[in-house]
Amino acid sequence: MRLGSSGLEVSRLCLGAYGFGDPARGRDRWTLPEPESIELVRLAVEAGITFFDTANVYSGGHSEEILGAALARYASRDEIVIATKVWAPMRSGPNAAGLSRKAILTEVEHSLRRLGTDYLDLYQIHRWDPVTPIEETMSALHSLVQAGKVRYLGASSMAAWQLAQAQHVARMHGWTPFVSMQGHLNLLYREEEREMLPYCADQGLGVIPWSPIARGKLARAWDETTARAQGDRYVASLYQESDRTIVDEVAAVAADRGLSMAQVALAWVADHPGVTAPIVGVRTPQHLAEAVAALDVHLDHEERDRLESRYRPRAVDHG
């Protein structure tokens, strides 16, 4: 798959490394220690996945360290696409977060060191910075491309007008524009369909949705829980009790097709118009195998109607 209208080739699935890291090093206590994380990367490479996404803030930087070490061991650097993100606070004190020139130029060096590479394939702004002028941000990002430290630029979770503004500023000055949008899209959250997905389709941006199975809510019965679900600080704010009916429809379609719920939910995202590659976070080899197999699942019109019919619009979430 090409990432939008760029020439960059990526696999149809992207392995997300949000869940990688020593639980003692980050803010989340449900993350996977290094040995289990490295094994998942190995299996992903063997399954043909060449696209990997992380962020500087995941597990306080340990996610980047693990991903870099695993890919150096099991993959050819020239054949894989490494994506990471910048914006979130990495320490206390001034200039520790955001998208200022100082923050970006500092954090890219730290990410390169942790990942053990001299360039990033895709460098993404994790969220919008309302304080820093977008001209400063886009100029700083462009300088990284010119310096050879970054190949492509991407954005994540913002309003469509903000993405349009960033693209306009970049093109007006002859700077490097974004080639991708990493947004929130799944059967429980479809607000990106309003403006963001049509804008990306019109402008040729690749779409790489995060949380395609809604942080696991679409992979099990509504009242079931897991260690991650209990420790996830955001899941309660992202989804609501009324989503139970959608989860029930996923379960029904999965039972009819002899598939797991996760496969049905992921297949819906993977076949969504405009989507390039969903970002999947997995915790076990079985989860990974199911995700890869979901690429061969194609829902018919009736099944998609069943899954989509109970959705009700909600407040737009920009993270």
Secondary structure as UniProt FT lines:
FT   TURN            4..5
FT   STRAND          14..16
FT   TURN            18..19
FT   TURN            23..25
FT   HELIX           34..46
FT   TURN            47..48
FT   STRAND          51..53
FT   TURN            56..57
FT   HELIX           58..61
FT   HELIX           62..74
FT   HELIX           77..79
FT   STRAND          81..86
FT   TURN            94..95
FT   HELIX           101..115
FT   STRAND          120..125
FT   HELIX           134..146
FT   TURN            147..148
FT   STRAND          150..156
FT   HELIX           160..173
FT   STRAND          178..182
FT   TURN            187..188
FT   HELIX           191..193
FT   TURN            194..195
FT   HELIX           196..203
FT   STRAND          206..207
FT   TURN            212..213
FT   HELIX           214..219
FT   TURN            222..223
FT   HELIX           227..231
FT   HELIX           235..238
FT   HELIX           241..243
FT   HELIX           244..257
FT   HELIX           261..270
FT   TURN            273..274
FT   STRAND          279..280
FT   HELIX           285..294
FT   TURN            295..296
FT   HELIX           301..308
FT   TURN            309..310
//
